[in-house]
């Protein structure tokens, strides 16, 4: 996706772009789930953090280092939310951080009946990405998380999109 002027895109167009970017970063092997979400959201925000930010997401793929625990895309999503709602030393915690983190958790749990990697990918137990179906499933989750976060940022006015209001004379 690189850097884009979000005001050149309508909401749905930008959400499609964000989702496609996160998915392609995973599909191409450039990054795994958590890394793809962090990279995509950092670019969406105009790169407030340098490219090394993606290193923070390095231990989270495949449920925290292949442990099968919390879905890596969700972990990456939580880090991405922190890019906007997180704090630095001395600042009070922003209530939005807790609410957004819970909302992402609940969204994934409702969509996939779990936030646990091994549960979400149960159909491919022991597969370790040998099947394209498993990889495609994880790619899709990664794109969905990036899209969900971008949508939240748009709704909150953090990301501005092209005004598509139709004016009738």
CORHU-V124322 format. One record per pair of residues at least 24 apart in sequence whose ideal C-beta (glycine too) atoms are under 7 Angstrom apart, sorted by the first residue. I is the first residue (numbers start at 1). J is the second residue. Records with the same first field share a line. If there is no record, write none. Layout:
I: J / J
This chain:
1: 40 / 43
2: 43
3: 43 / 46 / 47
6: 159 / 160 / 161
7: 160 / 161 / 162
8: 162
9: 161 / 162
10: 161 / 162 / 164
11: 154 / 161
14: 150 / 161
15: 147 / 150 / 151
18: 44 / 146 / 147 / 150
19: 143 / 146 / 147
22: 142 / 143 / 146
23: 139 / 142 / 143
26: 138 / 139 / 142
27: 139
32: 61 / 72
33: 61 / 72 / 73 / 76 / 138 / 141 / 142
34: 60 / 61 / 72 / 73 / 75 / 76
35: 61 / 76
36: 76 / 142
37: 73 / 76 / 77 / 80 / 142 / 145 / 146
38: 76 / 79 / 80
40: 146
41: 80 / 83 / 146 / 149
42: 83
44: 150 / 159
45: 83
48: 83
49: 83
62: 117
63: 116 / 117 / 118
68: 117 / 118
69: 116 / 117
70: 115 / 116 / 117
71: 108 / 115 / 116 / 117 / 120 / 141
72: 117
73: 141 / 142 / 145
74: 104 / 105 / 108 / 115 / 145
76: 145
77: 104 / 145 / 149
78: 104
80: 149
81: 149
84: 153 / 158
100: 152
104: 148
107: 148
111: 144
112: 141
